[in-house]
């Protein structure tokens, strides 16, 4: 019988047990194997971590390092992640249920690149130069680190999205406390050990594990937290805004309901491939995943056939197996959520073109598997069209003209990402201009880069991950004025004291 590893919180550079001395099992969603145990932390544990971060920030052990020194630490951290990439990818696949090929060939390379990008960004923290606007002195604009950042990250990309937040935060000189999702904390805890090896001082980087209702609430309400960055569902994002208890900086990346519009002149094979890949990556558990596809009614039947043909080729199985395309959903709760939405679609008159059930293969019975599913006949006003399902479900809709397609694509409360497929670039650009989403891809869906911003409009939140725009999220702006007159009595002083 293998020994199950017991993880602790990472606070002030040390592995620290929770004050409760209580732990819970972290299970593999493929076979229910217990991978490890993780701490059930309390408000006291959160306070200990926040105070460690506050002390580290105020002591200047990190914020007063030169940008070059911070950059070197992040570059070393990237190298360490690269050295341990195979191990981290395997653990991520086991913890989340995503395929090893996805974790190894997509997540980890992006994580490494992101660390290196923000290492470079650390040396480009610039305020705009200013001028002698008053005629009596010089103004300067300075960007500074904010202070203690609390990051709450989701279960679908545990390390990937954590790095999106910690890399710019640390590059700018902040200190950070991160709460991973309770069901997928393992890779971030392994990563914590690498931060010390990279030379990041104790207290600068902290990880506290536990439930959202305890650890998450304590972080968002803590008076010494200066900024909250959160990726997750919109309901929780609203809760953070309403209950934070003090004025803080916020960066929120919330839910999505990404549409794809297939124009009449589009390459249907390319669009179908893009929709299947964009809708079913990570088992559909992605806020930018294709969930709604709008196709001209003259091509609707043919396009559905192409989608069905491609979807049926998706191979379900052990995420660690080489030729598996889709693993299980992350939890029983998520599986039940997906099932309930598909059942609702059927109840409201929708038709299942493909999938729509758990797989019959007995080898998959222990996992939280759900077949990749295509729906048709769904009303635009239905919950299936309007709400985030967060699973391998795509609804396909016909449209009669471009204004109708645009209206329906925009007709949700979310505004994170969208895509357009077509051969006429002018039509595609016209669509892109009017799609009310933070990212619009043309003849592609899902490509991200460290250099380009990621973030949404409307109920998908505000602020940006990735790019220099993200870097700026983790800074505050200070105006410094220097007098150049050397006069005791300034020209405007008479308005308060004395005569002109």
NUPA-638003 format. One line per 2 residues: for each residue x, y, z of C-alpha. Coordinates in Angstrom, 2 decimals, padded with zeros to 5 digits. Layout:
N
X/Y/Z; ...
***
This chain:
500
000.00/000.00/000.00; 001.47/003.34/-001.07
001.95/006.10/001.48; -000.27/009.11/000.83
001.56/012.42/001.03; 000.31/014.93/003.59
000.55/018.50/002.33; 000.77/021.53/004.61
000.19/025.22/004.06; 003.15/027.22/002.77
003.46/030.29/005.00; 006.44/032.58/005.50
008.73/030.19/003.66; 007.83/027.19/005.82
005.52/024.21/005.59; 002.94/024.97/008.25
000.19/022.68/009.56; -003.33/024.13/009.88
-004.39/025.25/013.33; -007.17/022.65/013.22
-004.68/019.83/012.54; -007.40/018.55/010.19
-006.87/017.30/006.64; -009.05/016.05/003.81
-008.39/013.63/000.95; -007.64/014.93/-002.54
-008.89/012.39/-005.08; -008.20/011.53/-008.70
-011.47/012.14/-010.62; -010.60/009.28/-012.98
-010.60/006.46/-010.42; -011.26/008.03/-006.97
-007.75/007.14/-005.83; -006.59/009.31/-002.93
-003.64/011.29/-004.25; -002.79/013.13/-001.04
-004.27/014.91/001.93; -004.49/018.69/002.19
-005.05/021.03/005.14; -008.43/022.33/006.27
-007.32/025.82/007.18; -009.06/028.45/009.29
-009.29/032.23/009.52; -006.31/032.11/011.87
-004.19/030.40/009.22; -005.23/033.06/006.72
-004.30/035.82/009.14; -000.89/034.23/009.75
-000.23/034.15/006.00; -001.46/037.70/005.43
000.67/039.02/008.29; 003.69/037.20/006.86
003.06/038.81/003.48; 002.50/042.23/005.06
005.70/041.97/007.08; 007.65/040.90/004.01
006.25/043.80/002.00; 006.93/046.39/004.68
010.44/045.06/005.28; 011.31/045.76/001.63
012.95/042.33/001.18; 011.16/042.06/-002.16
009.60/045.37/-003.15; 012.91/047.20/-002.79
014.87/044.68/-004.79; 015.83/046.13/-008.11
013.66/045.09/-011.05; 016.65/043.16/-012.37
016.92/041.21/-009.11; 013.22/040.31/-009.13
013.51/039.33/-012.78; 016.38/036.96/-012.03
014.31/035.20/-009.36; 011.39/034.75/-011.76
013.69/033.50/-014.49; 015.19/030.96/-012.11
011.68/029.95/-011.06; 010.77/029.40/-014.72
013.86/027.22/-015.16; 012.92/025.16/-012.10
009.38/024.65/-013.37; 010.83/023.57/-016.70
013.06/021.04/-014.93; 010.06/019.64/-013.05
007.54/020.03/-015.89; 006.97/016.33/-016.47
006.23/015.69/-012.80; 003.99/018.74/-012.47
002.05/017.89/-015.63; 001.38/014.36/-014.42
000.19/015.60/-011.05; -002.06/018.18/-012.70
-003.58/015.50/-014.92; -004.25/013.28/-011.91
-005.64/016.09/-009.77; -007.90/017.73/-012.37
-008.64/014.88/-014.77; -007.29/016.72/-017.81
-005.25/014.70/-020.28; -001.52/014.44/-019.77
-000.87/015.64/-023.30; -002.89/018.79/-022.58
-001.15/019.46/-019.27; 002.30/018.64/-020.65
002.12/020.28/-024.06; -000.19/023.22/-023.36
-000.39/024.18/-019.69; 003.24/023.78/-018.60
004.88/025.49/-021.60; 002.55/028.45/-021.15
003.29/028.60/-017.40; 007.03/028.69/-018.09
006.64/031.32/-020.80; 004.43/033.43/-018.56
007.04/033.49/-015.81; 009.70/034.53/-018.31
007.48/037.20/-019.83; 006.79/038.84/-016.48
010.45/038.55/-015.53; 011.06/040.83/-018.49
008.11/043.01/-017.55; 009.64/043.61/-014.11
012.30/045.71/-015.83; 009.73/047.81/-017.67
007.66/049.19/-014.80; 007.34/052.71/-016.11
005.20/055.68/-015.20; 004.37/058.23/-017.86
006.71/061.18/-017.83; 004.99/064.40/-016.99
005.66/068.08/-017.50; 005.54/071.51/-015.90
001.77/071.77/-016.02; 001.54/074.41/-013.29
004.37/076.58/-014.57; 005.94/076.38/-011.12
007.30/072.86/-010.91; 007.65/069.44/-012.44
005.22/066.50/-012.15; 006.23/062.85/-012.32
004.02/059.77/-012.49; 005.32/056.77/-010.56
004.02/053.19/-010.57; 004.41/051.29/-007.31
003.49/047.84/-006.00; 000.13/047.76/-004.23
001.09/045.65/-001.21; -000.48/042.37/-000.12
-002.34/040.58/-002.92; -004.85/037.80/-002.24
-005.32/035.47/-005.21; -008.18/032.98/-005.36
-007.74/030.56/-008.24; -010.07/027.97/-009.82
-009.91/024.20/-010.17; -009.85/023.95/-013.97
-006.31/025.35/-014.38; -004.84/025.26/-010.86
-001.22/026.14/-011.56; -001.72/027.79/-014.95
-004.04/030.53/-013.67; -002.17/030.84/-010.37
000.91/031.82/-012.39; -001.15/034.31/-014.40
-001.65/036.12/-011.10; 001.49/035.51/-009.08
003.92/036.31/-011.91; 002.81/039.91/-012.54
002.14/040.48/-008.84; 005.65/039.42/-007.84
007.26/041.13/-010.82; 005.75/044.43/-009.69
007.10/043.97/-006.15; 003.98/042.80/-004.31
003.70/039.95/-001.81; 000.98/037.36/-002.30
-001.26/034.87/-000.51; -002.89/032.32/-002.81
-005.86/030.10/-002.12; -006.10/027.20/-004.59
-009.39/025.42/-005.19; -009.83/022.88/-002.42
-010.27/019.98/-004.85; -007.13/020.74/-006.90
-004.41/022.22/-004.65; -001.51/019.89/-005.32
000.52/021.45/-008.13; 000.49/024.88/-006.53
001.81/023.37/-003.30; 004.58/021.61/-005.23
005.31/024.91/-006.98; 005.64/026.66/-003.61
008.76/024.67/-002.82; 010.35/025.89/-006.05
009.88/029.55/-005.07; 012.36/029.15/-002.22
014.85/027.47/-004.52; 014.46/030.41/-006.89
015.50/032.84/-004.16; 012.12/034.42/-003.46
012.28/035.52/000.20; 010.12/034.02/002.94
006.73/035.69/003.28; 006.63/036.97/-000.28
004.76/033.91/-001.57; 002.24/032.02/000.58
-000.34/029.28/-000.05; -003.29/028.56/002.25
-005.56/025.61/001.45; -009.15/025.13/002.55
-012.76/025.77/001.70; -013.97/028.87/-000.06
-016.44/029.62/002.70; -013.65/029.77/005.27
-010.33/030.56/003.60; -011.78/032.49/000.66
-014.06/034.56/002.87; -011.26/035.30/005.33
-008.98/036.49/002.54; -011.53/038.74/000.89
-012.53/040.35/004.22; -009.04/040.74/005.67
-008.25/044.42/006.34; -004.56/043.98/005.50
-005.23/042.61/002.02; -004.73/045.45/-000.46
-005.86/043.68/-003.63; -007.99/040.69/-004.56
-007.53/038.88/-007.85; -010.07/036.17/-008.55
-010.90/033.77/-011.35; -014.11/031.80/-010.99
-017.87/031.98/-011.36; -019.76/035.26/-011.53
-021.80/034.63/-008.38; -018.64/034.32/-006.28
-017.15/037.37/-007.96; -020.20/039.42/-006.96
-019.92/038.09/-003.42; -016.30/039.23/-003.24
-017.27/042.73/-004.37; -020.18/043.00/-001.95
-018.59/041.46/001.13; -014.92/042.44/000.99
-015.44/044.79/003.92; -012.91/047.44/002.93
-011.80/049.40/-000.11; -009.44/047.22/-002.14
-008.12/046.87/-005.66; -009.95/044.16/-007.61
-009.25/042.11/-010.71; -012.03/039.65/-011.54
-012.13/037.13/-014.38; -015.55/035.53/-014.15
-017.86/033.35/-016.20; -018.22/033.03/-019.94
-020.61/031.76/-022.61; -018.47/031.97/-025.71
-020.20/032.09/-029.11; -018.77/031.15/-032.48
-020.34/032.73/-035.55; -019.83/030.79/-038.78
-020.32/033.14/-041.72; -021.80/031.93/-045.02
-018.44/031.89/-046.80; -016.57/030.12/-044.00
-014.60/026.94/-044.53; -017.05/024.62/-042.77
-014.45/021.93/-042.10; -012.15/024.47/-040.48
-014.99/025.95/-038.43; -016.24/022.54/-037.29
-012.73/021.55/-036.25; -012.33/024.84/-034.40
-015.63/024.40/-032.60; -014.90/020.84/-031.49
-011.41/021.67/-030.25; -012.51/024.97/-028.73
-015.56/023.47/-027.06; -014.20/020.23/-025.67
-010.67/021.08/-024.51; -010.23/020.43/-020.81
-013.55/018.52/-020.98; -015.29/021.81/-021.72
-014.29/023.17/-018.32; -012.99/026.47/-019.59
-014.51/029.94/-019.34; -013.59/030.65/-022.98
-014.78/027.30/-024.37; -017.11/027.36/-027.36
-020.61/026.83/-025.99; -022.78/028.34/-028.74
-022.27/028.00/-032.49; -024.35/030.09/-034.91
-024.51/028.78/-038.49; -026.44/030.10/-041.50
-029.64/028.10/-041.93; -028.66/027.10/-045.49
-025.60/025.30/-044.07; -026.97/024.26/-040.69
-027.72/020.61/-041.42; -024.37/019.99/-043.14
-022.46/021.75/-040.38; -024.15/019.70/-037.66
-023.21/016.54/-039.53; -019.57/017.64/-039.66
-019.61/018.46/-035.94; -021.15/015.09/-035.08
-018.58/013.23/-037.18; -015.68/014.97/-035.43
-017.18/014.70/-031.95; -017.68/010.96/-032.23
-013.94/010.56/-032.80; -013.05/012.00/-029.38
-011.47/009.28/-027.24; -012.37/009.14/-023.55
-010.22/007.36/-021.00; -007.40/007.51/-018.48
-005.96/011.03/-018.69; -002.45/009.62/-018.40
-002.89/007.38/-021.45; -001.16/008.56/-024.61
-004.08/008.35/-027.05; -006.86/009.77/-024.85
-008.43/013.07/-025.92; -010.75/013.74/-022.99
-010.63/012.83/-019.33; -013.35/012.99/-016.69
-014.96/016.08/-015.27; -013.30/017.31/-012.11
-015.92/016.16/-009.58; -019.25/014.46/-009.00
-020.78/017.90/-008.45; -019.63/019.07/-011.88
-020.89/015.88/-013.52; -024.31/016.34/-011.94
-024.37/019.96/-013.10; -023.73/018.98/-016.71
-026.32/016.20/-016.56; -028.93/018.58/-015.17
-028.46/021.09/-018.00; -028.70/018.41/-020.69
-031.84/017.04/-019.04; -033.27/020.57/-019.02
-032.43/020.97/-022.71; -034.37/017.79/-023.52
-037.29/018.89/-021.35; -037.49/022.20/-023.21
-037.63/020.49/-026.60; -033.96/020.41/-027.49
-032.49/017.51/-029.41; -029.28/015.63/-028.74
-027.27/015.33/-031.94; -024.43/013.51/-030.22
-023.53/012.35/-026.71; -025.86/013.47/-023.96
-025.06/010.77/-021.41; -022.38/009.07/-019.37
-020.32/006.61/-021.42; -021.38/002.96/-021.31
-017.79/001.65/-021.12; -017.50/-000.07/-017.73
-013.81/000.82/-017.59; -014.86/004.44/-017.16
-017.54/003.81/-014.53; -015.39/004.96/-011.60
-014.65/008.33/-013.20; -016.78/011.44/-013.64
-017.07/011.00/-017.39; -019.64/012.59/-019.67
-019.74/012.16/-023.42; -019.01/015.25/-025.51
-022.46/016.53/-026.36; -024.00/018.49/-029.23
-027.45/020.04/-028.85; -029.82/021.51/-031.42
-033.29/023.01/-031.22; -032.39/025.12/-028.19
-034.19/028.42/-027.69; -032.07/031.54/-027.30
-033.94/032.39/-024.10; -033.40/029.01/-022.44
-031.10/028.50/-019.45; -028.95/026.23/-021.60
-028.32/029.17/-023.93; -027.91/031.77/-021.22
-026.07/030.11/-018.33; -022.56/028.76/-018.01
-022.63/024.94/-017.99; -018.87/024.41/-017.74
-018.72/020.99/-019.32; -018.50/019.25/-022.72
-021.74/020.66/-024.14; -022.11/022.74/-027.31
-025.42/024.07/-028.65; -025.71/024.77/-032.39
-028.20/027.37/-033.69; -029.31/028.43/-037.19
-029.52/032.09/-038.21; -030.97/033.85/-041.26
-028.76/036.94/-041.52; -025.69/038.49/-039.93
-027.53/041.01/-037.73; -029.52/038.15/-036.21
-026.36/036.13/-035.58; -024.71/039.12/-033.94
-027.73/039.89/-031.78; -027.94/036.30/-030.54
-024.20/036.02/-029.95; -024.30/039.18/-027.83
-027.55/038.17/-026.17; -026.09/036.83/-022.91
-024.89/038.51/-019.72; -021.32/037.34/-020.29
-018.65/038.98/-022.41; -015.39/037.07/-022.12
-014.55/035.58/-025.52; -016.02/034.91/-028.96
-014.92/033.85/-032.42; -015.88/034.38/-036.06
-015.14/032.09/-038.99; -015.28/033.39/-042.55
-013.19/033.98/-045.67; -014.05/037.66/-046.15
-011.86/039.44/-043.63; -013.94/042.62/-043.88
-017.08/040.78/-042.77; -015.12/039.09/-040.00
-013.71/042.39/-038.78; -017.15/044.00/-038.86
-018.45/041.18/-036.68; -015.46/041.45/-034.36
-016.04/045.19/-033.88; -019.61/044.60/-032.74
-019.14/041.48/-030.63; -019.28/042.61/-027.00
-016.51/040.35/-025.74; -013.04/040.99/-024.33
-011.37/038.72/-026.89; -012.55/037.94/-030.41
-010.69/035.37/-032.50; -011.04/035.21/-036.29
-010.78/031.77/-037.91; -009.50/030.42/-034.61
-010.75/029.92/-031.09; -008.73/029.86/-027.89
-005.24/031.08/-028.75; -003.63/032.98/-025.88
-000.20/034.53/-025.50; 001.65/036.05/-022.58
001.84/039.31/-024.53; -001.92/039.69/-025.14
-004.57/040.64/-022.56; -007.26/038.25/-021.37
-010.37/039.53/-019.63; -014.03/040.18/-020.19
-016.86/042.69/-020.29; -020.27/042.75/-018.62
-020.77/039.96/-016.06; -017.48/038.34/-017.09
-015.64/040.76/-014.83; -013.08/043.51/-015.22
-009.33/043.88/-015.31; -006.91/041.81/-017.35
-004.79/038.72/-016.97; -001.70/038.33/-019.17
000.24/041.07/-020.98; 001.55/044.40/-019.73
-002.04/045.39/-019.02; -002.10/042.70/-016.35
001.22/043.92/-014.98; -000.31/047.36/-014.50
-003.24/045.84/-012.57; -000.81/045.03/-009.76
000.48/048.59/-009.41; -000.81/051.85/-008.03
-000.17/055.26/-009.58; 001.44/058.05/-007.59
001.87/061.66/-008.69; 005.02/063.38/-007.38
005.40/067.15/-007.73; 008.69/069.03/-007.40
008.67/072.79/-006.98; 011.05/074.70/-009.24
010.41/078.29/-008.06; 012.43/078.18/-004.80
010.13/080.97/-003.58; 008.78/081.23/-000.07
005.65/083.08/-001.25; 004.19/081.34/-004.31
002.06/083.20/-006.82; -001.13/081.50/-005.70
-000.63/081.75/-001.92; -002.53/085.05/-001.70
-005.78/083.18/-002.41; -005.40/081.65/001.04
-003.18/084.10/002.94; -002.33/087.74/002.32
-002.90/089.94/-000.71; -001.86/089.76/-004.33
***
